[in-house]
């Protein structure tokens, strides 16, 4: 490992919010372990939001592309394959990073389940797809947190960050397919919110910081390509760099420690502190927040 501030492990780093966070943490001095399903540009991955059709057309972005951006910031990048619905890849990806670089100082739980059931209504959603949401959006972040915490505790320093969503805090503004979202997304995001508070209560004395970072509505590659059909205007979102800037501040600013265990509004934080010059916070948009696609 180089003389970096440390190592950040970012899931869903091939595009969108994860890609932006990876670049901003590299800019802040971290070497970056980049984890996602799409390692190389053009790989076909399931990203349909409903059971009515399967969509495996390639989405823009890849770990290769993000790695090049990290290197351009003067930091090292390590792409590792990770599928949050496959527990074997969770362990193997963390093991790979630990064997090569010897530490993980920041874990960013950004990736979420991408696939059918996201925009389906209750009676149209097979129960096994609800299991997929829980596996990817709840169990994967918990497992990754359990894998990285011991070595953080040993060093008395570490950061756990979960990219959360307002969908877990309240009902959608409309039914799924009409500007709202399905049960699987909302309930799984609601469940994973509890992780950060528990980590704070149990491990603050060990030097561990934990944050729920709420992105709000963000324009991502998947939002542009997929979500217009479900009533979402991608042009209404904030740039992903807004969230990256907020994450970079939380991982480097001494005063960020005062927010340990909190739900943090990324767009408000970036606007208030002027973390992204030239960007002004828009009016709030009531849509499913946080598109941590990988």
Secondary structure by P-SEA (a helix, b strand, c coil): cccccbbbbbccccccaaaaaaaaaaaacccccccccccccbbbbbbcccccccccccccccaaaaaaaaaaacbbbbbbbbbcccaaaaaaaaaaaaaacccccbbbccccccccccccccccccaaaaaaaaaaccaaaaaaaaacaaaaaaaccbbbbbbcccccccccccccccccccaaaaaaaaaacaaaaaaaacccccbbbbbbcccccccccccccccccccccccccccaaaaaaaaaaaaccccccccccccccaaaaaaaaccccccccccccccccccccc
